[in-house]
Amino acid sequence: DKFPKGTIANQDREIRRCLVDAFRLTDEEFLRKASATKPVWKDGSTAVCVLVLNDTLYVANLGDSKALVATKGSENDDTLTTKRLTKDHNPVEYGERQRIQKAGGV
């Protein structure tokens, strides 16, 4: 009943918005609770979410959680090939450290 209606483009936009909103609200709640504790939590969190809808794969991640998809070779080949679906948000990487610091993190 609450599933996005309308064109595929509209559904795609709404699904993306819902995933971003869910992650943002979860982050805000975590930060609210973290700042209310004594001593203040300086930890972070990680999450990954994968939604398969028809022939579309939606992936959202926060922190250094990873999502991979594995595909099997041919019918007679048991070899698995993996493809990374997420990009790490790891502060060891220069760009991510800059983003964290710009947002007020340490």
Backbone as ProteinMPNN parsed JSONL, in Angstrom:
{"seq_chain_A": "DKFPKGTIANQDREIRRCLVDAFRLTDEEFLRKASATKPVWKDGSTAVCVLVLNDTLYVANLGDSKALVATKGSENDDTLTTKRLTKDHNPVEYGERQRIQKAGGV", "coords_chain_A": {"N_chain_A": [[0.809, -1.193, 0.0], [2.011, 1.229, 0.685], [3.93, 1.371, -1.2], [5.884, 3.03, -3.68], [4.131, 4.747, -6.253], [3.346, 5.177, -9.773], [5.436, 6.14, -12.563], [8.306, 4.207, -13.643], [10.652, 5.671, -13.346], [9.853, 7.479, -11.374], [9.325, 5.695, -9.266], [11.901, 4.681, -8.879], [13.258, 7.005, -8.042], [11.845, 7.531, -5.655], [12.374, 5.212, -4.131], [15.152, 5.428, -3.822], [15.188, 7.832, -2.355], [13.842, 7.009, -0.044], [15.666, 5.11, 0.986], [17.919, 6.766, 1.489], [16.762, 8.551, 3.342], [16.11, 6.765, 5.416], [18.65, 5.9, 6.263], [19.717, 8.392, 7.016], [17.97, 9.21, 9.107], [18.416, 7.137, 10.934], [21.129, 7.576, 11.478], [20.976, 10.158, 12.632], [19.504, 9.572, 14.951], [21.247, 7.799, 16.224], [23.414, 9.555, 16.687], [22.156, 11.373, 18.38], [21.616, 9.79, 20.647], [24.233, 9.013, 21.232], [25.467, 11.422, 21.921], [24.168, 11.99, 24.252], [25.079, 10.318, 26.199], [27.282, 9.636, 28.95], [30.576, 8.865, 29.443], [30.639, 10.753, 26.349], [29.84, 8.948, 23.444], [32.221, 8.042, 21.037], [32.189, 6.45, 18.984], [31.341, 5.012, 15.801], [29.035, 3.868, 13.314], [28.101, 1.125, 11.189], [26.448, 0.051, 8.233], [24.648, -1.864, 5.834], [22.525, -2.192, 3.08], [20.533, -4.024, 0.89], [18.37, -4.089, -1.788], [16.348, -5.885, -3.885], [14.508, -5.446, -6.688], [12.388, -6.415, -9.059], [14.265, -6.255, -11.901], [16.213, -4.657, -10.861], [18.809, -3.621, -8.726], [19.229, -2.215, -5.652], [21.511, -0.579, -3.614], [22.692, 0.447, -0.512], [25.036, 1.942, 1.643], [26.801, 2.518, 4.705], [29.553, 3.638, 6.482], [32.192, 1.242, 6.898], [31.051, -1.085, 5.931], [30.533, -3.845, 3.738], [29.22, -4.918, 0.605], [28.837, -7.61, -1.527], [28.358, -9.285, -4.644], [27.975, -12.51, -5.83], [28.584, -14.502, -8.632], [27.973, -17.486, -10.375], [29.909, -19.477, -12.566], [29.52, -21.157, -15.668], [27.039, -23.761, -16.184], [28.427, -26.14, -15.739], [30.592, -25.278, -14.352], [31.893, -24.51, -11.311], [33.082, -22.235, -10.404], [33.221, -19.183, -8.694], [32.569, -15.778, -9.268], [33.185, -12.604, -8.001], [31.706, -9.409, -7.4], [32.14, -6.189, -6.279], [29.8, -4.213, -4.554], [29.677, -1.95, -3.067], [31.244, 1.055, -1.816], [33.86, 1.615, 0.367], [33.555, 3.561, 3.323], [35.866, 4.542, 4.706], [37.937, 6.006, 7.111], [40.669, 5.906, 6.729], [41.208, 6.302, 4.106], [42.083, 9.061, 2.126], [40.225, 10.938, 0.89], [37.842, 10.261, 2.191], [38.512, 10.796, 4.848], [38.792, 13.573, 4.677], [36.147, 14.285, 4.092], [34.87, 13.488, 6.453], [36.129, 15.138, 8.364], [35.356, 17.641, 7.411], [32.688, 17.518, 7.964], [32.736, 17.818, 10.657], [33.762, 15.768, 12.135], [36.345, 13.787, 13.744]], "CA_chain_A": [[0.0, 0.0, 0.0], [2.879, 2.396, 0.743], [4.952, 1.273, -2.235], [5.786, 4.168, -4.605], [3.298, 4.575, -7.441], [3.715, 5.999, -10.92], [6.392, 5.637, -13.548], [9.502, 3.544, -13.12], [11.579, 6.73, -12.916], [9.356, 7.99, -10.094], [9.563, 4.649, -8.275], [13.34, 4.658, -8.632], [13.56, 8.2, -7.249], [11.255, 7.362, -4.321], [13.12, 4.164, -3.425], [16.427, 6.042, -3.429], [14.903, 8.801, -1.292], [13.516, 6.238, 1.173], [16.91, 4.549, 1.526], [18.713, 7.867, 2.046], [16.073, 9.03, 4.547], [16.241, 5.758, 6.478], [20.022, 5.973, 6.769], [19.885, 9.688, 7.677], [17.24, 9.185, 10.377], [19.135, 6.229, 11.825], [22.344, 8.276, 11.883], [20.589, 11.231, 13.553], [19.11, 8.956, 16.228], [22.478, 7.307, 16.844], [24.166, 10.713, 17.181], [21.417, 11.919, 19.525], [21.877, 8.921, 21.802], [25.669, 9.045, 21.532], [25.822, 12.683, 22.583], [23.494, 12.05, 25.551], [25.724, 9.418, 27.15], [28.476, 10.124, 29.646], [31.17, 9.818, 28.521], [30.052, 10.785, 25.011], [30.35, 7.917, 22.538], [32.954, 8.54, 19.877], [32.124, 5.364, 18.016], [30.473, 5.198, 14.652], [28.263, 2.676, 13.004], [28.142, 0.701, 9.796], [25.232, -0.628, 7.792], [24.521, -2.088, 4.398], [21.164, -2.597, 2.736], [20.393, -4.391, -0.513], [16.978, -4.308, -2.17], [16.197, -6.363, -5.254], [13.144, -5.191, -7.129], [12.354, -6.795, -10.472], [15.626, -6.457, -12.395], [17.038, -3.563, -10.347], [19.451, -3.865, -7.44], [19.514, -0.983, -4.934], [22.474, -0.831, -2.555], [23.052, 1.612, 0.301], [25.942, 1.555, 2.723], [27.295, 3.536, 5.619], [30.715, 3.097, 7.174], [33.01, 0.34, 6.089], [30.36, -2.33, 5.587], [30.721, -4.211, 2.344], [28.267, -5.814, -0.042], [29.367, -8.25, -2.732], [27.468, -10.232, -5.305], [28.757, -13.602, -6.423], [27.921, -15.202, -9.727], [28.577, -18.765, -10.719], [30.253, -19.623, -13.991], [28.544, -21.923, -16.447], [26.367, -24.852, -15.483], [29.427, -27.145, -15.364], [31.724, -24.583, -13.731], [31.529, -24.06, -9.967], [33.87, -21.062, -10.064], [32.451, -17.99, -8.363], [33.162, -14.478, -9.538], [32.539, -11.619, -7.127], [31.731, -8.006, -7.774], [31.9, -5.32, -5.135], [28.65, -3.349, -4.781], [29.767, -0.769, -2.213], [32.524, 1.73, -1.664], [34.109, 1.808, 1.792], [33.618, 4.891, 3.913], [36.902, 4.276, 5.69], [38.717, 7.222, 7.332], [42.058, 5.734, 6.312], [41.282, 6.868, 2.759], [42.232, 10.513, 2.217], [38.973, 11.621, 0.556], [36.859, 10.014, 3.247], [38.953, 11.55, 6.03], [38.457, 14.97, 4.419], [34.687, 14.412, 4.224], [34.556, 13.361, 7.881], [36.589, 16.351, 9.052], [34.52, 18.756, 6.964], [31.403, 17.363, 8.652], [32.915, 18.041, 12.095], [34.314, 14.578, 12.783], [37.796, 13.782, 13.996]], "C_chain_A": [[0.862, 1.271, 0.0], [3.951, 2.376, -0.338], [4.775, 2.419, -3.222], [4.98, 3.823, -5.85], [3.867, 5.399, -8.59], [4.716, 5.319, -11.815], [7.57, 4.963, -12.866], [10.493, 4.576, -12.62], [11.162, 7.297, -11.57], [9.587, 6.974, -8.983], [11.035, 4.597, -7.891], [13.736, 5.819, -7.725], [13.053, 8.048, -5.813], [11.993, 6.304, -3.498], [14.455, 4.711, -2.953], [16.222, 7.014, -2.266], [14.615, 8.075, 0.028], [14.775, 5.649, 1.805], [17.766, 5.635, 2.167], [18.076, 8.368, 3.341], [16.226, 8.052, 5.706], [17.636, 5.794, 7.094], [20.239, 7.278, 7.537], [19.196, 9.695, 9.047], [17.923, 8.274, 11.394], [20.398, 6.884, 12.355], [22.023, 9.381, 12.892], [20.225, 10.67, 14.927], [20.339, 8.427, 16.966], [23.262, 8.473, 17.447], [23.487, 11.346, 18.39], [21.699, 11.097, 20.78], [23.341, 8.97, 22.218], [26.048, 10.302, 22.287], [25.185, 12.798, 23.965], [24.156, 11.167, 26.601], [26.924, 10.097, 27.787], [29.361, 8.926, 29.93], [30.529, 9.692, 27.143], [30.688, 9.693, 24.163], [31.089, 8.584, 21.394], [32.997, 7.473, 18.787], [31.254, 5.777, 16.842], [29.66, 3.941, 14.434], [28.442, 2.342, 11.535], [26.837, -0.004, 9.474], [25.314, -0.84, 6.292], [23.119, -2.64, 4.149], [21.122, -2.895, 1.246], [18.928, -4.712, -0.764], [16.96, -4.742, -3.625], [14.733, -6.205, -5.619], [13.096, -5.379, -8.636], [13.788, -7.019, -10.959], [16.575, -5.346, -11.943], [17.541, -3.906, -8.95], [19.784, -2.503, -6.827], [20.438, -1.331, -3.773], [22.752, 0.482, -1.834], [24.015, 1.129, 1.366], [26.426, 2.772, 3.481], [28.455, 2.914, 6.373], [31.461, 2.143, 6.28], [32.379, -1.036, 5.92], [30.523, -2.583, 4.1], [29.56, -5.079, 1.867], [28.916, -6.312, -1.32], [28.252, -9.079, -3.355], [28.369, -11.27, -5.957], [27.929, -14.25, -7.522], [28.704, -16.455, -10.048], [28.859, -18.794, -12.209], [29.162, -20.367, -14.727], [27.951, -23.051, -15.598], [27.358, -25.901, -14.984], [30.629, -26.554, -14.651], [31.285, -24.029, -12.378], [32.312, -22.826, -9.52], [32.942, -19.881, -9.785], [33.253, -16.742, -8.708], [32.427, -13.469, -8.661], [32.679, -10.216, -7.704], [31.354, -7.19, -6.544], [30.762, -4.348, -5.473], [28.743, -2.031, -4.0], [31.161, -0.171, -2.257], [32.706, 1.99, -0.172], [34.092, 3.283, 2.165], [34.617, 4.778, 5.063], [37.781, 5.512, 5.863], [40.195, 7.096, 6.997], [42.258, 6.323, 4.911], [41.204, 8.389, 2.845], [40.915, 11.261, 1.968], [37.921, 11.458, 1.63], [37.232, 10.754, 4.521], [38.588, 13.025, 5.872], [36.959, 15.212, 4.603], [34.274, 14.391, 5.688], [34.931, 14.641, 8.625], [35.744, 17.555, 8.664], [33.155, 18.72, 7.652], [31.525, 17.529, 10.172], [33.474, 16.85, 12.841], [35.816, 14.708, 12.989], [38.434, 12.512, 13.493]], "O_chain_A": [[0.49, 2.273, -0.612], [4.795, 3.271, -0.387], [3.645, 2.756, -3.575], [5.129, 2.745, -6.424], [4.763, 6.219, -8.394], [4.836, 4.094, -11.832], [7.796, 5.132, -11.668], [11.114, 4.38, -11.576], [12.008, 7.568, -10.717], [9.997, 7.34, -7.881], [11.373, 4.482, -6.713], [14.467, 5.632, -6.752], [13.756, 8.397, -4.865], [12.21, 6.488, -2.3], [14.85, 4.484, -1.809], [16.994, 7.014, -1.307], [15.092, 8.486, 1.086], [14.932, 5.687, 3.025], [18.283, 5.447, 3.268], [18.776, 8.586, 4.33], [16.447, 8.462, 6.846], [17.78, 5.725, 8.314], [20.873, 7.275, 8.592], [19.782, 10.139, 10.033], [17.999, 8.604, 12.578], [20.712, 6.769, 13.54], [22.721, 9.523, 13.896], [20.602, 11.241, 15.951], [20.459, 8.586, 18.181], [23.721, 8.391, 18.586], [24.158, 11.802, 19.316], [21.984, 11.648, 21.844], [23.656, 8.97, 23.408], [26.869, 10.25, 23.203], [25.618, 13.62, 24.772], [23.821, 11.263, 27.782], [27.504, 11.023, 27.22], [28.911, 8.016, 30.626], [29.951, 8.658, 26.808], [31.907, 9.525, 24.155], [30.624, 9.584, 20.847], [33.737, 7.582, 17.81], [30.528, 6.77, 16.9], [29.617, 3.058, 15.291], [28.88, 3.175, 10.742], [26.201, -0.587, 10.353], [25.971, -0.084, 5.577], [22.607, -3.452, 4.92], [21.617, -2.112, 0.435], [18.322, -5.506, -0.044], [17.491, -4.052, -4.494], [13.843, -6.747, -4.963], [13.685, -4.606, -9.393], [14.462, -7.917, -10.452], [17.614, -5.12, -12.563], [16.798, -4.413, -8.11], [20.536, -1.725, -7.415], [20.173, -2.278, -3.031], [23.014, 1.505, -2.468], [23.845, 0.046, 1.927], [26.454, 3.89, 2.967], [28.352, 1.785, 6.852], [31.376, 2.222, 5.054], [33.084, -2.036, 5.783], [30.637, -1.65, 3.305], [28.998, -5.866, 2.628], [29.473, -5.535, -2.094], [27.325, -9.515, -2.673], [29.392, -10.94, -6.557], [26.737, -14.509, -7.358], [29.934, -16.476, -9.999], [28.13, -18.204, -13.007], [27.983, -20.202, -14.415], [28.331, -23.248, -14.443], [27.152, -26.49, -13.923], [31.593, -27.269, -14.374], [30.403, -23.174, -12.312], [32.207, -22.419, -8.363], [32.005, -19.615, -10.539], [34.458, -16.671, -8.467], [31.199, -13.477, -8.587], [33.643, -9.897, -8.399], [30.369, -7.478, -5.864], [30.758, -3.735, -6.541], [27.971, -1.105, -4.251], [32.123, -0.812, -2.68], [31.809, 2.523, 0.481], [34.558, 4.137, 1.41], [34.258, 4.903, 6.233], [38.32, 6.023, 4.881], [40.906, 8.101, 6.985], [43.349, 6.785, 4.576], [40.358, 8.936, 3.552], [40.538, 12.126, 2.758], [37.192, 12.398, 1.946], [36.358, 11.286, 5.205], [38.128, 13.657, 6.823], [36.55, 16.212, 5.193], [33.43, 15.179, 6.114], [34.146, 15.161, 9.417], [35.449, 18.402, 9.508], [32.544, 19.762, 7.892], [30.536, 17.398, 10.892], [33.646, 16.909, 14.059], [36.46, 15.621, 12.471], [39.646, 12.337, 13.62]]}, "name": "protein", "num_of_chains": 1, "seq": "DKFPKGTIANQDREIRRCLVDAFRLTDEEFLRKASATKPVWKDGSTAVCVLVLNDTLYVANLGDSKALVATKGSENDDTLTTKRLTKDHNPVEYGERQRIQKAGGV"}
